[in-house]
Amino acid sequence: MNICLNAQLISDQAGYRAAGVSSYSRQLLYALGQAALHEAAQNGQTGHRFTAFVHTPGLRVPGVTLVASRLPLEQPAARIVWEQSVLPLELARRRAQVVHGLVNVLPLATAVPGVVTVHDLSFVRTPDLLPPLKRLYLTRLCAAGVARAHKVIAVSRQTADDVLRCFGAPAAKVQVIYNGVSSAFTAGEEAANRQFRRAKGLPERYLLYLGTLEPRKNLELLLRAFAQWRRTASTGESGAGVAAVKLVLVGGKGWYYDTIFAQVEALGLAEAVLFPGFVAAEEVAAWYRAAEIFVYPSRLEGFGLPLLEAMACGTPVICSRTPSLLEMAGDAALTVESNDVDGLANAIRLLYGQPALRAELRRRGLAQAARFSWQRSAEATIQVYNQVCRQV
């Protein structure tokens, strides 16, 4: 079976484009490649041949044939034109049997059976948090891709429900396949964590958020809760060290990020909040491991991979009660409503002040994260390809 994947959103840029859906595309390709290599080793040949279209010439994925374009497809406008004009020609030339759009979109001018992964419908559910042109493009092309697809992969039950409700897709067309957690995310030794904090100039105890800096992530609520916790902390023994605790917001700048920086100044938190910016993939696990608490207060997520990555690194988690985050967190996190400043401040106070609770959430988090692997994701995705080929 010849499967072609549109992986043009894999990015090596040092910014938010290298997170999220780029990470999904990269990790799924690696897992599909490993599955193909394993199949070939077991049977002497593979029944699944994978070809991925990318614009990162240095990328290497064993088991997957990569086709790197010389066009400037890191530019959204160029990529959109390529997806709907050049990609259909490539599919015909390579005699593709299935095309998989890894991020919300399929080429429309092709008869090749399609699979599309939908990550979230934030552009439909929270339209005010995106620039109008981006919102329009995502809504129109995602809806068209879902309509044309033989199968839709949703990364969570929440996203599947949104696809059914917002786009009217038949339930039989939509399948939930969870993302995985990379094996790079494991618990570390405290000595290594201390060394990392010293190397990065971090305090002994810090709260961490990791993700794109944009309104959907609800960082303004986190800042207010952090300020309230600092302001109301006891001056006794339990609160004596609170003033030294920093809030570290790791991630690239997304849409409308300037309001986040403005609020830091307005709350008088300039010395208490650190912005390391986007960090390289090979360093991300160390940031999780060295943190006291990971806080993920997002208003809307398709999956919420950072939550599970933090758990896999042994860091206790506080998250919002967004349905997809509850789906991923299970009973392994403290949860609060996404509009509850007092609730989030109290959750920080509770977890910061109780080592036994942190240890219990660490134990539960490690077990919860172990349920999610890219190998399982790849195996389920291959089954979707097989189903599509049987349908046509």
Residue pairs with C-beta under 8 A, 6 or more apart in sequence:
1 47
1 48
1 49
1 97
1 98
1 385
1 386
1 389
2 49
2 51
2 94
2 95
2 96
2 97
2 98
3 48
3 49
3 50
3 51
3 96
3 97
3 98
3 99
3 100
3 385
4 51
4 52
4 53
4 90
4 91
4 94
4 96
4 98
4 99
4 100
4 112
5 29
5 32
5 50
5 51
5 52
5 53
5 99
5 100
5 102
6 52
6 53
6 83
6 87
6 99
6 100
6 101
6 102
6 103
6 105
6 106
6 107
7 25
7 26
7 29
7 52
7 53
7 54
7 102
8 53
8 54
8 55
8 69
8 73
8 79
8 82
8 83
9 17
9 21
9 22
9 25
9 79
9 102
9 103
10 22
10 25
10 26
10 29
10 54
10 55
10 56
10 59
11 17
11 18
11 22
11 56
11 74
12 18
12 56
12 58
12 59
13 74
14 252
14 277
14 278
14 280
15 252
15 253
15 278
16 212
16 213
16 214
16 251
16 252
16 253
16 254
16 278
17 74
17 252
18 252
18 278
18 281
19 211
19 212
19 251
19 252
19 278
20 119
20 211
20 212
20 305
21 102
21 103
21 119
23 281
23 305
24 102
24 103
24 117
24 119
24 155
24 179
24 305
25 102
25 103
26 59
27 179
27 180
27 182
27 374
27 377
28 102
28 374
28 377
28 378
28 381
29 50
29 52
29 61
29 64
30 61
30 62
30 374
31 180
31 374
31 375
31 377
31 378
32 48
32 50
32 63
32 64
32 378
32 381
32 382
33 50
33 61
33 62
33 63
33 64
34 62
34 63
34 375
34 378
35 48
35 63
35 375
35 378
35 379
35 382
36 46
36 48
36 49
36 50
36 63
36 64
37 46
37 62
37 63
39 45
39 46
39 47
39 48
40 46
48 382
48 385
49 65
50 63
50 64
50 65
51 64
51 65
51 66
51 67
51 94
51 96
52 61
52 64
52 65
52 66
52 67
53 67
53 69
53 87
53 90
54 66
54 67
54 68
54 69
55 68
55 69
55 71
55 72
55 73
55 74
55 79
56 68
57 68
59 66
59 68
60 66
67 90
69 82
69 86
71 78
71 82
71 86
72 78
73 79
73 82
80 137
80 141
83 101
83 105
83 107
84 107
84 108
84 109
85 109
87 99
87 107
87 110
88 107
88 109
88 110
88 112
91 99
91 107
91 110
91 112
92 110
92 112
96 112
97 112
97 113
97 389
98 112
98 113
98 114
98 115
98 385
98 388
98 389
99 106
99 107
99 110
99 112
99 113
99 114
99 115
100 114
100 115
100 116
100 117
100 381
100 385
101 107
101 114
101 115
101 116
101 117
101 145
101 149
102 117
103 117
103 119
104 116
104 117
104 118
104 119
104 138
104 141
104 142
104 145
105 116
105 141
105 142
105 145
106 114
106 116
106 144
106 145
106 148
106 149
107 114
108 144
108 145
108 148
113 150
113 388
113 389
113 391
113 392
114 145
114 148
114 149
114 150
115 149
115 150
115 151
115 152
115 153
115 381
115 384
115 385
115 388
116 145
116 146
116 149
116 151
116 152
116 153
117 152
117 153
117 154
117 155
118 142
118 146
118 152
118 153
118 154
118 155
118 159
118 163
118 302
119 155
119 159
119 302
119 303
120 155
120 159
120 162
120 300
120 301
120 302
120 303
120 324
121 142
121 159
121 162
121 163
121 166
121 302
122 129
122 130
122 216
122 300
122 302
123 130
123 134
123 135
123 138
123 139
123 142
124 139
124 162
124 166
125 162
125 166
125 300
126 216
126 299
126 300
127 135
129 214
129 215
129 216
129 255
129 256
130 138
130 255
131 255
134 255
142 167
143 167
146 152
146 163
146 167
146 169
147 167
147 169
149 173
150 173
150 388
150 391
150 392
151 173
151 174
151 175
151 384
151 387
151 388
152 163
152 169
152 173
152 174
152 175
153 175
153 176
153 177
153 381
153 384
154 160
154 163
154 174
154 175
154 176
154 177
154 302
155 176
155 177
155 178
155 179
155 302
155 303
156 176
156 178
156 301
156 302
156 303
156 323
156 324
156 327
156 328
157 176
157 323
157 324
157 327
158 301
158 302
158 322
158 323
158 324
158 327
159 176
159 302
159 303
159 324
160 174
160 175
160 176
161 323
163 169
163 174
164 171
164 174
175 380
175 384
177 377
177 380
177 381
177 384
178 303
178 328
178 372
178 376
178 377
179 303
179 305
179 308
179 372
179 374
179 377
180 372
180 373
180 374
180 375
180 376
180 377
181 305
181 308
181 309
181 312
181 369
181 372
181 373
181 374
182 309
182 374
184 282
184 284
184 285
185 284
185 285
185 288
185 309
185 312
185 313
185 369
186 285
186 312
186 313
187 289
187 312
187 313
187 314
187 362
187 366
188 285
188 286
188 289
188 313
188 314
192 286
192 289
193 286
193 289
193 290
194 204
194 290
196 202
196 286
196 287
196 289
196 290
197 203
197 204
197 206
197 290
200 276
200 290
202 246
202 248
202 274
202 290
203 244
203 245
203 246
204 244
205 241
205 244
205 245
205 292
205 352
206 245
206 246
206 247
206 248
206 274
206 290
206 291
206 292
207 226
207 245
207 246
207 247
207 248
207 291
207 292
207 293
207 294
207 295
207 348
208 248
208 250
208 287
208 288
208 291
208 292
208 293
208 294
208 295
208 310
208 315
209 217
209 219
209 222
209 247
209 248
209 249
209 250
209 251
209 294
209 295
209 296
209 297
210 250
210 251
210 284
210 287
210 288
210 294
210 306
210 309
210 310
211 217
211 250
211 251
211 296
211 298
211 306
212 251
212 252
212 253
212 254
213 219
213 249
213 251
213 252
213 253
213 254
213 257
213 260
213 275
214 254
214 255
214 256
214 257
215 255
215 256
215 259
216 298
216 299
216 300
217 254
217 297
217 298
217 299
218 297
218 298
218 299
218 320
218 338
219 249
219 260
219 297
220 259
220 260
220 263
221 297
221 338
221 339
221 341
221 344
222 247
222 295
222 297
222 344
223 247
223 260
223 263
223 264
223 267
223 269
223 273
224 263
224 267
224 341
225 297
225 341
225 342
225 344
225 345
225 348
226 247
226 269
226 272
226 273
226 345
226 348
227 267
227 268
227 269
228 341
228 342
228 345
229 242
229 345
229 348
229 349
229 352
230 242
230 243
230 245
230 272
232 345
232 349
233 239
233 242
233 349
238 353
242 352
245 272
245 292
245 352
246 272
246 273
246 274
247 269
247 272
247 273
247 274
248 273
248 274
248 276
248 287
248 291
249 260
249 273
249 274
249 275
250 276
250 277
250 278
250 279
250 287
251 277
251 278
252 277
252 278
261 275
264 270
264 273
276 287
279 287
284 309
285 309
285 313
288 294
288 309
288 310
288 313
288 315
289 313
289 314
289 315
291 310
291 315
292 315
292 352
292 358
293 315
293 316
293 317
293 318
293 348
293 351
293 352
293 358
294 306
294 307
294 310
294 315
294 316
294 317
294 318
295 317
295 318
295 319
295 344
295 348
296 304
296 306
296 307
296 310
296 317
296 318
296 319
296 320
296 325
297 318
297 319
297 320
297 336
297 338
297 344
298 304
298 319
298 320
298 322
298 325
298 338
299 320
299 322
299 338
300 322
301 322
301 324
301 325
302 324
303 324
303 328
304 319
304 322
304 324
304 325
304 328
307 317
307 319
307 325
307 328
307 329
307 333
308 328
308 368
308 369
308 372
309 369
310 317
310 365
311 317
311 332
311 333
311 365
311 366
311 368
311 369
312 365
312 366
312 369
312 370
314 362
314 365
314 366
315 362
315 365
316 333
316 334
316 351
316 357
316 358
316 361
316 362
316 365
317 329
317 332
317 333
317 334
317 361
317 365
318 333
318 334
318 335
318 336
318 344
318 347
318 348
318 351
319 325
319 329
319 333
319 334
319 335
319 336
320 335
320 336
320 337
320 338
321 335
321 336
321 337
321 338
322 338
325 333
325 335
326 335
328 368
328 372
329 335
329 368
330 364
330 368
331 364
331 368
332 361
332 364
332 365
332 367
332 368
333 361
333 365
334 347
334 350
334 351
334 361
336 343
336 344
336 347
337 343
350 357
351 357
351 358
351 361
